[in-house]
Amino acid sequence: MAVATAYTEDSIKSLDWREHIRLRPGMYIGKLGDGSAHDDGIYVLVKEIIDNSIDEHMMGYGKQIDITITDRRVEVRDYGRGIPLGKVIDCVSKINTGGKYDSGAFQKSVGLNGVGTKAVNALSSYFCVESFRDGETKKAEFQYGVLVKDYDIAKTTEKNGTRVIFEPDSSIFKHYHFIPEFLEDQVWNYAFLNAGLTIFYNGQKYFSKNGLADLLARKTNEEEMRYPIIHLRGDDIEVALTHTSQYGEEYYSFVNGQHTTQGGTHLAAFREALVKTVRDFYKKQFDASDIRASIVAAIAIRVQEPVFESQTKTKLGSENISPDGISIRKFVNDFLSKTLDDYLHKHPDVADALLKRILQSERERKDIAGIKKLANERAKKANLHNKKLRDCRLHFNEGKDERRFETTLFITEGDSASGSLTKARDVQTQAVFSLRGKPLNCFGMTKKIVYENEEFNLLQHALNIEEGLEGLRYNKIVIATDADVDGMHIRLLLLTFFLQFFPDLVKNGHLYILETPLFRVRNKQKTIYCYSEEEKQAAIQQLGGKPEITRFKGLGEISPDEFGRFIGEDMRLEPIILKKDTPINKLLAYYMGKNSPERQQFIIDNLRIESDAPLLPEVKEETASLEI
């Protein structure tokens, strides 16, 4: 029976801008997170401030941006026009106030509604804005969006521009930490998309001459390219592409300098236009999947008054290039059908290499067609009865529910571990896939093995990535294995599977390692969970006396009640980041190939013996932080 609740005038609440942002931060910056994912909130805060400086550069003001980021503080200084001094406070603390509403002042800008800086202000424990304009300066300081110090206008000798300093609120971004590789990628993207702009990030210079061609060169190892990068430029559009020897499709898309990680109308138009142009050039109706297989491409367009599907601007929803202009679909198709066709005619060696790559993909697809059909039928039947997948209710590829960014699939081994995870999980957003024993070492095998091997086939179907990442059902895929030799081996085998057959999943930041505590240190008053020998020693000192110490040797030893802590708000995840200039095939050959003596020597050289410490911590660290 429903419980009656009073519904009176007191039930109606009016929140000011600051209260609303702090109460519903997801509406403004997407998911919060702790910094372990590239799209976590702390990186969105950084982006929102830099975007304003980029807009100044795009308007022709300021050729340099200085960025300094430490563990807790972010500082961004540009050399644009500077915020008009009389509006400095309003621009960072009043919703519906900003220069972006004047379309003449900010044509094709990144930020449109002036909300971003206010969100950063409201979600920061400290926020400072300072504008330098024609020999004068205005400064203001805030805490949690509340003005705490308003400085008078003063004289200055500093160059025109704006400086913003902020510290994310640790009560909202719990246990947050910046991962340098994510920040570096973010800064490089700004450099690639803004010719002539110099960015100094923590003292290091970032500058690009060749735009998206430089981006692809950084993202793709030259040894893996089947032909040199094709780089095409036009008015309000730039494209770069190549094909590699890897599986999957890998795209980087941008609108007005904004990295649209979820794609949108411009990326859909590019994928469609590429297929049409290639078919027309070779005069053959190739299967679209064969043309796009193993592609690495980037597209950037400029749009007037773009419409995004959320405040975080990760997916473009605009249909037209401008309010009264042609469709984005036609714009991209017209550009590609002319420039790519011209390029292929002028470079027959590239056209020949592209054709060989397409024909190879066609052969591989036909080779597995029969077994693929049987495997799909087996997977459908298995899904009716199997207990391998304990699914969640929300999925990453469905709807606009902001919690879809929280969707996670834990891959674990053994009934006890999967049982604890299943009982402790959030059934809305967390799913569990249980392996049966150790997976196959698939290094050097073709994709045919994905369909022949029942474990791999069911995992592929659980993730829904057979046809690419567009159908991915979980934002985070988390490998959850025991912190022992067998657990490390299973981890390596799973990493091999993903890197071999679904490298785009890894490169797009979806794969993680679950860090679970190695020790529990407790007395009658307090329990501390420790993730390293150092944390254990600190806990012993903190509790004093002779506390009880438990060494967890497997996930199954951790009770469901305890597990709830480690996969909830306090979950520690280590992202898998591929090292720059490391070809995947060489990486896998070293760790998973038949070079036993060389690998044994590496283990001996890096072995570190510690009391109760996990075996081979250096090897563990290497596999869990492979940087692109």
Backbone torsions as a table, in degrees:
resi	resn	phi	psi	omega
1	MET	NA	133.4	-178.2
2	ALA	-67.2	140.7	178.9
3	VAL	-88.1	128.1	-179.3
4	ALA	-71.8	133.4	176.6
5	THR	-124.9	145.5	-178.6
6	ALA	-70.0	133.4	177.7
7	TYR	-123.8	95.0	-174.5
8	THR	-125.9	-174.0	176.8
9	GLU	-58.5	-31.5	-179.3
10	ASP	-68.6	-17.3	179.6
11	SER	-76.2	-18.6	-177.5
12	ILE	-89.8	118.0	-176.9
13	LYS	-110.1	139.0	172.9
14	SER	-115.6	118.9	-179.5
15	LEU	-102.9	141.1	172.9
16	ASP	-77.9	173.7	-173.7
17	TRP	-55.9	-42.8	-176.3
18	ARG	-67.0	-44.5	-179.8
19	GLU	-63.5	-39.2	-178.3
20	HIS	-66.7	-43.0	179.3
21	ILE	-62.7	-42.4	-177.6
22	ARG	-72.2	-30.1	179.1
23	LEU	-78.2	-35.5	-177.6
24	ARG	-126.7	60.0	-176.4
25	PRO	-60.7	-30.6	-178.6
26	GLY	-60.0	-28.0	178.9
27	MET	-66.9	-23.3	-173.3
28	TYR	-106.5	-33.8	-175.9
29	ILE	-128.2	12.5	-178.6
30	GLY	75.2	-143.8	-177.6
31	LYS	-76.4	155.6	-179.2
32	LEU	-80.8	-73.4	178.4
33	GLY	73.7	177.6	-178.8
34	ASP	-117.6	8.7	-179.7
35	GLY	100.1	-2.2	-178.8
36	SER	-79.4	-12.6	176.6
37	ALA	-115.8	146.4	-174.1
38	HIS	-65.8	-20.2	180.0
39	ASP	-107.1	19.7	175.8
40	ASP	-66.4	160.1	-172.1
41	GLY	-57.1	-36.2	-177.2
42	ILE	-63.8	-30.6	177.6
43	TYR	-76.8	-29.6	175.5
44	VAL	-67.1	-38.3	176.4
45	LEU	-60.2	-46.1	178.5
46	VAL	-59.7	-45.0	-178.3
47	LYS	-61.2	-42.7	-176.8
48	GLU	-60.2	-38.3	179.8
49	ILE	-73.7	-44.7	-179.7
50	ILE	-64.5	-35.8	-179.9
51	ASP	-54.0	-40.0	179.8
52	ASN	-64.0	-38.2	177.7
53	SER	-69.2	-36.8	177.6
54	ILE	-64.5	-41.1	178.6
55	ASP	-59.7	-38.8	176.7
56	GLU	-61.9	-44.5	178.6
57	HIS	-61.7	-42.9	-179.8
58	MET	-62.4	-30.3	178.3
59	MET	-81.7	-1.5	175.8
60	GLY	98.2	15.7	-177.8
61	TYR	-122.4	114.6	176.4
62	GLY	93.0	121.0	179.9
63	LYS	-110.4	8.6	-178.1
64	GLN	-143.9	142.1	173.6
65	ILE	-132.1	131.9	178.3
66	ASP	-107.7	126.4	-179.1
67	ILE	-125.0	129.1	176.1
68	THR	-128.2	123.8	-178.6
69	ILE	-130.9	123.5	175.7
70	THR	-111.1	-167.9	-177.6
71	ASP	-56.5	-36.5	-172.4
72	ARG	-127.2	-10.9	-172.1
73	ARG	-126.5	141.3	178.3
74	VAL	-121.3	132.9	176.7
75	GLU	-130.8	128.8	179.4
76	VAL	-127.9	123.6	179.3
77	ARG	-124.8	121.3	174.6
78	ASP	-111.5	173.3	-178.0
79	TYR	-126.1	44.7	176.7
80	GLY	-86.8	-147.4	-176.2
81	ARG	-78.8	-20.9	-174.8
82	GLY	82.7	142.1	178.0
83	ILE	-65.3	135.3	174.3
84	PRO	-49.5	129.2	-167.8
85	LEU	-58.5	-35.6	-178.2
86	GLY	-73.2	-9.4	-176.7
87	LYS	-117.9	10.6	-176.6
88	VAL	-58.4	-50.0	-178.1
89	ILE	-67.2	-43.5	-179.5
90	ASP	-60.1	-39.1	-174.7
91	CYS	-67.3	-22.2	-179.1
92	VAL	-111.4	1.9	-175.4
93	SER	-142.1	3.8	177.7
94	LYS	-125.8	117.1	176.5
95	ILE	-62.3	146.8	-179.1
96	ASN	70.1	23.9	173.7
97	THR	-125.1	129.7	178.6
98	GLY	162.2	165.7	-178.7
99	GLY	-78.4	-12.8	-174.4
100	LYS	-71.4	-14.1	178.8
101	TYR	-78.3	-17.4	177.1
102	ASP	-91.2	96.1	-173.7
103	SER	-63.0	-23.1	177.1
104	GLY	-69.8	-31.3	-178.7
105	ALA	-81.5	-30.9	-176.2
106	PHE	-134.0	75.7	174.9
107	GLN	-74.3	132.8	175.4
108	LYS	54.5	45.3	179.8
109	SER	-84.5	168.7	178.2
110	VAL	-77.8	-54.2	-179.2
111	GLY	-90.4	134.2	-176.0
112	LEU	-114.6	-33.9	-170.1
113	ASN	-105.5	3.0	174.5
114	GLY	68.8	18.3	-177.2
115	VAL	-90.6	-31.8	-170.1
116	GLY	-52.4	-52.3	-177.9
117	THR	-64.4	-36.8	178.2
118	LYS	-64.3	-38.3	178.5
119	ALA	-64.0	-42.5	178.1
120	VAL	-60.7	-45.1	179.7
121	ASN	-58.8	-49.6	-176.4
122	ALA	-66.5	-28.2	-175.2
123	LEU	-100.5	17.2	-179.9
124	SER	-117.0	138.7	175.3
125	SER	-73.4	-22.6	173.8
126	TYR	-143.7	134.3	179.6
127	PHE	-143.9	129.0	-179.9
128	CYS	-132.0	131.7	176.2
129	VAL	-124.0	137.2	-179.6
130	GLU	-141.0	127.2	-179.9
131	SER	-113.3	137.7	177.9
132	PHE	-117.0	123.7	-173.0
133	ARG	-150.6	111.8	174.0
134	ASP	52.1	49.4	174.6
135	GLY	84.0	3.1	178.2
136	GLU	-128.0	157.0	-179.3
137	THR	-137.8	147.9	176.8
138	LYS	-131.8	133.3	-175.8
139	LYS	-132.8	145.1	176.4
140	ALA	-145.8	145.4	179.8
141	GLU	-123.2	143.3	-177.0
142	PHE	-132.5	157.1	168.2
143	GLN	-131.3	122.3	-179.1
144	TYR	54.0	33.1	178.8
145	GLY	87.4	-3.0	-178.9
146	VAL	-98.8	128.3	179.3
147	LEU	-65.4	123.3	-179.8
148	VAL	-114.7	-19.8	177.5
149	LYS	-152.5	122.8	-179.4
150	ASP	-113.8	108.5	-178.0
151	TYR	-83.1	147.7	175.1
152	ASP	-71.9	154.9	173.6
153	ILE	-62.9	133.2	-177.2
154	ALA	-133.8	166.0	176.6
155	LYS	-76.6	151.4	178.7
156	THR	-151.1	154.6	174.4
157	THR	-106.2	2.7	-179.0
158	GLU	-73.0	152.6	178.0
159	LYS	-66.7	153.7	178.1
160	ASN	-54.9	149.7	177.6
161	GLY	147.3	-169.5	-177.4
162	THR	-134.5	140.6	173.9
163	ARG	-120.7	130.6	175.8
164	VAL	-125.1	132.4	176.3
165	ILE	-125.0	134.0	176.3
166	PHE	-149.4	156.6	175.6
167	GLU	-127.3	114.4	-179.2
168	PRO	-55.3	143.5	-179.2
169	ASP	-73.2	113.6	-176.3
170	SER	-70.3	-12.5	175.6
171	SER	-78.5	-19.4	176.9
172	ILE	-99.5	-46.2	178.0
173	PHE	-98.4	81.8	-171.8
174	LYS	-71.6	133.5	177.5
175	HIS	56.8	31.5	-174.5
176	TYR	-72.6	152.1	175.2
177	HIS	-151.8	140.2	177.0
178	PHE	-83.8	131.9	173.8
179	ILE	-96.5	116.8	-173.6
180	PRO	-54.0	-38.2	-177.9
181	GLU	-62.5	-37.0	178.9
182	PHE	-67.5	-42.4	178.6
183	LEU	-65.5	-39.9	179.9
184	GLU	-63.9	-42.1	175.8
185	ASP	-60.1	-42.8	-179.9
186	GLN	-60.5	-46.3	-178.9
187	VAL	-67.5	-42.0	178.3
188	TRP	-59.8	-41.0	179.4
189	ASN	-59.1	-41.2	177.2
190	TYR	-61.6	-41.3	-179.6
191	ALA	-66.4	-44.1	-179.1
192	PHE	-62.1	-32.8	-173.6
193	LEU	-92.7	-2.8	-176.3
194	ASN	-135.1	85.6	-179.6
195	ALA	-58.7	136.0	178.5
196	GLY	89.5	-7.8	179.1
197	LEU	-91.1	132.9	174.6
198	THR	-109.6	128.0	177.7
199	ILE	-117.2	130.3	172.6
200	PHE	-106.7	113.0	179.1
201	TYR	-112.0	114.5	-176.3
202	ASN	48.8	41.2	175.1
203	GLY	87.8	-10.2	-179.3
204	GLN	-96.4	139.6	-176.2
205	LYS	-86.5	134.3	176.7
206	TYR	-124.5	119.3	-176.5
207	PHE	-152.8	141.4	-179.7
208	SER	-131.3	134.7	175.0
209	LYS	-93.4	-34.0	-169.3
210	ASN	-111.3	19.0	171.0
211	GLY	54.2	-126.2	-174.9
212	LEU	-66.1	-23.6	175.2
213	ALA	-65.1	-38.9	176.1
214	ASP	-66.6	-37.9	178.8
215	LEU	-60.0	-48.7	-179.1
216	LEU	-65.7	-35.9	178.6
217	ALA	-64.2	-33.3	178.9
218	ARG	-76.3	-33.8	-176.5
219	LYS	-84.5	-21.1	-172.9
220	THR	-125.8	129.5	177.3
221	ASN	-72.9	136.3	-175.1
222	GLU	-59.4	-32.5	-179.1
223	GLU	-65.3	-24.1	-176.7
224	GLU	-92.2	-9.1	-178.8
225	MET	-75.9	137.5	177.1
226	ARG	-85.4	-17.6	175.7
227	TYR	-161.1	158.7	-178.6
228	PRO	-59.3	152.8	-178.0
229	ILE	-59.6	129.6	172.6
230	ILE	-87.3	122.4	-176.3
231	HIS	-122.1	119.8	-175.3
232	LEU	-125.7	133.2	-179.6
233	ARG	-128.7	144.0	175.2
234	GLY	-149.9	-175.6	177.2
235	ASP	-67.6	118.8	177.0
236	ASP	66.0	18.8	177.1
237	ILE	-152.0	142.5	176.3
238	GLU	-144.4	138.2	-177.5
239	VAL	-136.9	141.7	171.7
240	ALA	-139.0	140.6	-179.3
241	LEU	-156.4	154.8	170.9
242	THR	-156.7	171.6	173.1
243	HIS	-118.7	149.3	-178.7
244	THR	-122.1	-171.1	177.1
245	SER	-95.8	1.9	-177.9
246	GLN	-85.9	165.0	173.3
247	TYR	-83.8	164.5	173.2
248	GLY	90.2	175.4	175.6
249	GLU	-121.8	136.3	-176.3
250	GLU	-129.5	120.2	-176.2
251	TYR	-127.9	145.9	171.7
252	TYR	-127.1	116.0	-175.5
253	SER	-122.3	145.9	-174.7
254	PHE	-140.7	146.7	174.3
255	VAL	-132.4	120.1	-179.5
256	ASN	51.8	37.0	178.8
257	GLY	85.0	-4.2	179.8
258	GLN	-90.7	129.1	179.3
259	HIS	-76.6	105.5	-179.5
260	THR	-87.7	85.8	-174.3
261	THR	-64.6	-21.5	178.3
262	GLN	-99.0	7.6	177.2
263	GLY	76.1	-131.3	-177.8
264	GLY	131.0	-161.4	-173.4
265	THR	-63.7	-34.0	-178.7
266	HIS	-70.0	-39.1	179.4
267	LEU	-72.3	-39.3	176.6
268	ALA	-61.1	-40.2	178.7
269	ALA	-65.1	-39.9	179.4
270	PHE	-63.9	-47.4	-177.8
271	ARG	-61.7	-38.6	179.4
272	GLU	-70.3	-44.4	-177.9
273	ALA	-66.7	-35.5	178.5
274	LEU	-61.2	-47.1	-179.6
275	VAL	-61.2	-46.6	-178.4
276	LYS	-62.8	-44.1	-178.6
277	THR	-64.4	-43.8	180.0
278	VAL	-64.9	-44.1	177.8
279	ARG	-60.0	-42.8	-179.0
280	ASP	-66.5	-39.0	-177.3
281	PHE	-66.3	-46.8	-177.6
282	TYR	-87.9	-5.7	-179.6
283	LYS	54.8	46.0	179.3
284	LYS	-148.5	137.1	-177.3
285	GLN	-83.7	67.1	176.9
286	PHE	-59.8	150.0	172.3
287	ASP	-65.0	137.1	-177.5
288	ALA	-57.0	-37.7	-178.6
289	SER	-66.4	-29.6	179.1
290	ASP	-73.5	-33.2	179.0
291	ILE	-70.6	-41.0	-174.2
292	ARG	-90.5	-11.7	-179.4
293	ALA	-58.8	132.8	176.3
294	SER	68.8	17.4	179.1
295	ILE	-80.3	146.3	168.0
296	VAL	-126.6	119.5	-172.7
297	ALA	-144.9	156.8	176.1
298	ALA	-137.4	141.5	176.5
299	ILE	-136.6	135.9	176.0
300	ALA	-131.8	131.0	176.9
301	ILE	-130.0	159.6	174.5
302	ARG	-111.9	129.1	-176.3
303	VAL	-129.4	137.7	174.0
304	GLN	-80.0	130.4	177.7
305	GLU	50.6	58.4	-178.9
306	PRO	-64.9	148.8	176.1
307	VAL	-112.2	121.0	177.9
308	PHE	-106.6	160.5	-176.0
309	GLU	-81.9	-7.2	175.3
310	SER	-159.1	169.1	179.6
311	GLN	-60.4	-29.6	-178.2
312	THR	-77.2	-5.7	170.4
313	LYS	57.8	42.3	-179.1
314	THR	-92.9	-10.5	-179.2
315	LYS	-143.6	124.8	-178.8
316	LEU	-79.7	131.7	177.9
317	GLY	-109.4	-10.1	-177.7
318	SER	-60.1	140.7	176.1
319	GLU	-95.4	-27.1	-175.0
320	ASN	-117.3	155.7	-178.9
321	ILE	-71.4	-25.0	174.5
322	SER	-154.9	163.8	-176.1
323	PRO	-52.4	-33.7	-179.0
324	ASP	-117.5	21.4	-175.2
325	GLY	-103.1	-172.0	-179.4
326	ILE	-75.0	168.4	179.9
327	SER	-71.8	150.8	177.2
328	ILE	-61.5	-37.1	179.5
329	ARG	-58.9	-47.2	-179.7
330	LYS	-69.7	-40.6	-179.0
331	PHE	-58.4	-48.7	-179.2
332	VAL	-68.6	-42.3	-178.9
333	ASN	-64.0	-44.2	179.4
334	ASP	-61.5	-42.2	-178.9
335	PHE	-65.2	-49.0	-175.1
336	LEU	-70.1	-40.3	-177.3
337	SER	-62.9	-26.8	178.0
338	LYS	-90.6	-54.1	-171.6
339	THR	-71.8	-41.7	179.4
340	LEU	-69.4	-40.5	177.4
341	ASP	-60.7	-45.1	177.8
342	ASP	-59.9	-43.3	-177.5
343	TYR	-62.2	-45.5	-178.5
344	LEU	-65.8	-34.7	176.4
345	HIS	-67.4	-36.8	-177.3
346	LYS	-80.9	-18.3	-177.0
347	HIS	-127.5	76.7	-176.8
348	PRO	-61.7	-27.8	177.9
349	ASP	-66.2	-39.2	176.9
350	VAL	-68.3	-42.6	179.1
351	ALA	-60.4	-38.8	179.5
352	ASP	-67.9	-41.8	179.3
353	ALA	-65.8	-39.2	177.8
354	LEU	-64.2	-42.4	179.1
355	LEU	-62.2	-42.4	178.7
356	LYS	-62.5	-38.6	179.3
357	ARG	-65.9	-41.0	179.5
358	ILE	-64.8	-45.0	-179.3
359	LEU	-65.5	-35.4	176.7
360	GLN	-64.0	-44.0	178.3
361	SER	-63.0	-37.6	179.4
362	GLU	-64.1	-43.7	179.0
363	ARG	-63.3	-44.0	-179.0
364	GLU	-63.9	-39.7	179.7
365	ARG	-64.9	-43.6	-179.8
366	LYS	-69.4	-31.6	-178.6
367	ASP	-65.2	-33.1	-177.3
368	ILE	-103.1	3.2	-174.9
369	ALA	-56.4	-47.4	-177.2
370	GLY	-65.8	-50.0	-178.5
371	ILE	-68.1	-29.9	177.6
372	LYS	-63.3	-42.3	179.3
373	LYS	-62.8	-45.3	178.7
374	LEU	-64.1	-40.7	-179.0
375	ALA	-65.4	-39.7	178.5
376	ASN	-64.7	-38.8	177.9
377	GLU	-65.8	-40.7	177.6
378	ARG	-63.1	-40.9	-178.5
379	ALA	-65.0	-39.7	178.5
380	LYS	-63.6	-43.1	179.0
381	LYS	-66.4	-40.9	-178.8
382	ALA	-64.1	-35.6	-178.3
383	ASN	-64.7	-22.2	-179.7
384	LEU	-72.8	-29.5	-171.9
385	HIS	-124.2	-22.6	-170.2
386	ASN	-73.0	154.6	-179.9
387	LYS	-109.9	17.8	-178.1
388	LYS	-68.7	-36.9	-176.7
389	LEU	-110.9	119.3	169.8
390	ARG	-102.3	98.4	-170.2
391	ASP	-78.5	164.5	173.9
392	CYS	-105.5	174.8	-173.7
393	ARG	-89.6	-31.6	177.0
394	LEU	-97.2	152.4	177.2
395	HIS	-136.1	150.7	-174.0
396	PHE	-62.2	-31.6	-173.5
397	ASN	-98.6	16.8	-177.9
398	GLU	-123.3	126.9	171.6
399	GLY	67.2	-168.7	-177.8
400	LYS	-117.9	14.9	178.0
401	ASP	-59.1	122.3	-176.9
402	GLU	-60.6	-23.1	-179.2
403	ARG	-71.6	-9.3	178.3
404	ARG	-63.3	-24.2	176.8
405	PHE	-70.1	-17.7	179.8
406	GLU	-88.4	-6.8	-174.7
407	THR	-63.2	132.7	-173.1
408	THR	-138.6	137.6	170.4
409	LEU	-112.6	118.7	174.6
410	PHE	-90.8	126.1	175.4
411	ILE	-104.2	117.4	-176.5
412	THR	-134.3	174.2	-177.4
413	GLU	-129.8	133.5	176.9
414	GLY	98.1	147.0	-176.4
415	ASP	-67.2	-39.5	-176.3
416	SER	-67.2	-43.8	179.5
417	ALA	-65.9	-46.2	-179.4
418	SER	-66.9	-31.6	177.6
419	GLY	-65.6	-45.0	178.5
420	SER	-63.8	-43.9	178.8
421	LEU	-61.9	-44.9	-177.1
422	THR	-62.2	-41.3	-178.7
423	LYS	-71.9	-30.3	-174.5
424	ALA	-91.3	-15.2	-170.2
425	ARG	-71.0	164.5	168.2
426	ASP	-87.3	111.1	-173.2
427	VAL	-66.9	-16.8	178.5
428	GLN	-72.6	-41.1	-169.6
429	THR	-123.7	-8.4	-173.8
430	GLN	-119.5	125.5	178.4
431	ALA	-115.0	158.9	-178.9
432	VAL	-129.5	128.2	175.3
433	PHE	-113.7	122.1	-175.1
434	SER	-101.9	120.6	176.0
435	LEU	-79.7	153.7	173.9
436	ARG	-108.4	98.4	-178.9
437	GLY	73.1	-168.4	-178.2
438	LYS	-77.8	136.9	176.3
439	PRO	-67.7	165.2	177.0
440	LEU	-71.9	142.4	170.5
441	ASN	-77.3	105.2	-172.6
442	CYS	-96.2	11.8	-179.8
443	PHE	-58.6	133.0	176.8
444	GLY	81.9	-3.0	-179.4
445	MET	-91.1	161.5	177.7
446	THR	-88.6	172.3	-176.6
447	LYS	-66.2	-12.0	177.0
448	LYS	-55.9	-33.5	-176.8
449	ILE	-67.1	-25.6	179.3
450	VAL	-62.4	-34.2	-179.6
451	TYR	-88.2	-28.5	-179.0
452	GLU	-77.5	-31.4	-177.6
453	ASN	-90.8	120.4	-173.9
454	GLU	-60.4	-42.2	-178.7
455	GLU	-61.6	-49.1	-179.2
456	PHE	-64.2	-40.9	-178.5
457	ASN	-63.3	-45.0	-179.6
458	LEU	-68.9	-35.1	177.4
459	LEU	-66.5	-43.5	177.4
460	GLN	-58.5	-42.7	-179.9
461	HIS	-70.4	-35.9	177.7
462	ALA	-61.7	-38.9	179.7
463	LEU	-79.8	-22.9	-178.0
464	ASN	62.1	48.0	-178.0
465	ILE	-116.4	14.4	-178.4
466	GLU	-57.9	-39.5	-177.4
467	GLU	-101.3	12.6	-179.4
468	GLY	120.7	-178.2	-173.0
469	LEU	-81.5	-9.6	-176.7
470	GLU	-60.2	-30.5	-178.6
471	GLY	-97.3	6.9	-176.5
472	LEU	-50.4	126.8	-172.8
473	ARG	-90.2	-14.6	-177.9
474	TYR	-135.3	135.9	-179.3
475	ASN	-71.5	-35.0	-179.6
476	LYS	-121.0	129.8	173.0
477	ILE	-109.4	116.2	-170.8
478	VAL	-115.0	119.9	176.0
479	ILE	-83.0	117.7	-176.4
480	ALA	-119.0	95.8	-177.9
481	THR	-124.6	164.5	178.8
482	ASP	-63.5	151.0	178.7
483	ALA	-87.8	55.5	175.8
484	ASP	-137.0	-175.3	-175.4
485	VAL	-61.0	-45.2	179.2
486	ASP	-62.4	-40.9	179.2
487	GLY	-63.5	-40.6	177.9
488	MET	-64.5	-38.4	-179.8
489	HIS	-65.5	-44.0	177.9
490	ILE	-61.4	-40.2	178.4
491	ARG	-59.7	-46.1	179.9
492	LEU	-63.5	-39.4	179.9
493	LEU	-65.4	-39.4	178.0
494	LEU	-70.4	-40.5	175.9
495	LEU	-59.9	-40.1	177.9
496	THR	-61.1	-44.0	179.3
497	PHE	-58.2	-49.9	-177.0
498	PHE	-69.2	-42.3	-179.3
499	LEU	-68.4	-33.7	-178.1
500	GLN	-72.9	-44.6	-170.5
501	PHE	-111.5	-22.6	-178.2
502	PHE	-135.4	57.2	-177.4
503	PRO	-62.6	-28.8	179.5
504	ASP	-65.0	-28.8	176.1
505	LEU	-62.7	-41.6	179.8
506	VAL	-72.6	-46.4	-176.6
507	LYS	-65.5	-24.8	178.2
508	ASN	-90.3	9.9	170.1
509	GLY	76.4	33.9	-178.7
510	HIS	-101.6	-8.1	-172.5
511	LEU	-107.4	134.0	-175.5
512	TYR	-138.8	162.6	170.5
513	ILE	-110.6	132.1	176.2
514	LEU	-81.9	124.6	174.9
515	GLU	-92.6	118.6	176.4
516	THR	-114.2	154.2	-175.3
517	PRO	-65.8	144.2	176.3
518	LEU	-89.6	-27.7	-175.4
519	PHE	-135.7	150.8	167.5
520	ARG	-119.6	121.6	-179.8
521	VAL	-116.7	123.0	-175.6
522	ARG	-150.4	154.9	166.4
523	ASN	-126.9	-165.0	-175.6
524	LYS	-71.6	-19.7	-177.6
525	GLN	-97.2	-31.6	-168.6
526	LYS	-148.6	148.3	175.0
527	THR	-122.7	131.4	178.4
528	ILE	-123.9	129.3	176.8
529	TYR	-98.4	132.4	-172.4
530	CYS	-120.9	137.6	-175.9
531	TYR	-104.1	1.4	179.7
532	SER	-157.3	168.1	176.9
533	GLU	-61.6	-38.7	-179.7
534	GLU	-62.8	-44.4	179.0
535	GLU	-64.6	-35.3	178.6
536	LYS	-63.5	-46.7	-179.6
537	GLN	-62.8	-38.9	178.8
538	ALA	-65.9	-37.6	179.5
539	ALA	-67.2	-40.5	178.2
540	ILE	-60.6	-42.3	178.6
541	GLN	-65.0	-41.5	-177.1
542	GLN	-65.1	-42.8	-176.8
543	LEU	-80.7	-26.5	178.7
544	GLY	69.3	173.0	178.7
545	GLY	64.5	-142.9	178.2
546	LYS	-122.9	81.5	-178.9
547	PRO	-69.4	160.2	175.8
548	GLU	-77.8	130.0	-178.6
549	ILE	-119.0	124.2	177.4
550	THR	-114.7	129.9	175.5
551	ARG	-99.9	114.8	177.7
552	PHE	-77.1	121.1	-179.7
553	LYS	-100.7	-10.2	179.4
554	GLY	-160.7	156.5	-179.6
555	LEU	-62.2	-30.8	-178.0
556	GLY	-66.7	-18.4	179.4
557	GLU	-79.7	-14.7	-178.7
558	ILE	-89.3	123.9	-177.1
559	SER	-68.0	155.1	178.7
560	PRO	-54.9	-38.6	179.6
561	ASP	-62.0	-42.0	177.8
562	GLU	-69.9	-40.5	-177.2
563	PHE	-59.7	-32.4	179.5
564	GLY	-56.4	-30.5	178.1
565	ARG	-69.0	-36.8	-169.7
566	PHE	-86.4	-10.9	175.9
567	ILE	-120.8	16.6	177.0
568	GLY	-106.5	-137.0	-177.7
569	GLU	-60.7	-29.9	-177.3
570	ASP	-94.4	15.7	-178.4
571	MET	-62.1	133.0	176.7
572	ARG	-108.2	120.8	179.3
573	LEU	-120.5	140.5	175.6
574	GLU	-109.8	112.9	-178.7
575	PRO	-71.0	147.8	174.1
576	ILE	-88.4	115.3	-177.5
577	ILE	-125.3	118.5	-177.7
578	LEU	-75.5	136.6	179.0
579	LYS	-65.9	140.0	177.1
580	LYS	-61.0	142.1	176.8
581	ASP	66.6	17.8	175.2
582	THR	-106.5	105.5	177.3
583	PRO	-61.6	136.1	-177.6
584	ILE	-59.5	-40.8	-177.8
585	ASN	-63.5	-35.9	177.9
586	LYS	-71.2	-39.1	178.3
587	LEU	-60.4	-47.9	-179.6
588	LEU	-68.5	-37.7	179.5
589	ALA	-61.7	-36.8	-178.8
590	TYR	-69.6	-47.7	-174.8
591	TYR	-82.4	-32.7	-170.4
592	MET	-119.5	-2.1	-179.0
593	GLY	-84.8	-161.8	-174.0
594	LYS	-103.2	36.6	179.8
595	ASN	-99.9	51.0	-172.0
596	SER	-51.8	-50.0	-178.0
597	PRO	-57.7	-43.9	-179.2
598	GLU	-63.6	-42.7	-179.2
599	ARG	-69.0	-38.5	178.8
600	GLN	-62.4	-39.6	179.4
601	GLN	-65.7	-37.8	177.6
602	PHE	-60.5	-44.1	-179.1
603	ILE	-64.0	-43.9	179.8
604	ILE	-62.4	-43.7	-178.4
605	ASP	-65.7	-29.5	-174.4
606	ASN	-106.0	2.3	-178.7
607	LEU	-69.6	132.5	178.9
608	ARG	-128.0	116.1	-177.3
609	ILE	-90.3	125.3	176.3
610	GLU	-139.2	148.7	178.0
611	SER	-63.0	124.4	178.3
612	ASP	61.2	11.6	-178.9
613	ALA	-83.3	152.4	178.4
614	PRO	-65.4	146.1	-178.7
615	LEU	-66.7	137.1	175.1
616	LEU	55.2	59.6	179.9
617	PRO	-62.8	-31.3	-179.2
618	GLU	-68.1	-38.9	177.4
619	VAL	-65.3	-41.2	177.9
620	LYS	-59.1	-44.8	-178.3
621	GLU	-65.0	-39.2	-179.7
622	GLU	-61.2	-42.5	-177.2
623	THR	-76.5	-20.8	-175.6
624	ALA	-99.7	-0.4	177.0
625	SER	-144.4	60.6	177.9
626	LEU	-89.7	113.3	-168.0
627	GLU	-96.9	138.0	174.7
628	ILE	-80.6	NA	NA
